[in-house]
Amino acid sequence: MAICDHLSQAGDPAASTPEGCEECLAAGGRWVHLRRCLQCGHIGCCDSSPSKHATAHFHATSHPVIQSFERGEDWRWCFVDNQMG
């Protein structure tokens, strides 16, 4: 299967809050794993986290690609095409 255009054209922006999920930090929440938006650098929590801020960020902005922000992981996910890269 060919990689989707969103994944092949994704950027590499700096993390907006390298210490954790932006919204969880502001609200005193918790997260399980972190994801970085490859369009703007937003750091949000994964879908295993109570608030699922990374997915919420996609729905609010339509930024299509996230990357794991966990040490030792480098996978990416396109929300639009439901494809891992």
ABEGO torsion letter per residue (X at the ends): XBBBAAAAABBBBBBABAAEBAAAAAAGBBBABBBBBAAAGBBBBBAABAAGAAAAAAAAAGBABBBBABBGBABBBBAAAGBBX
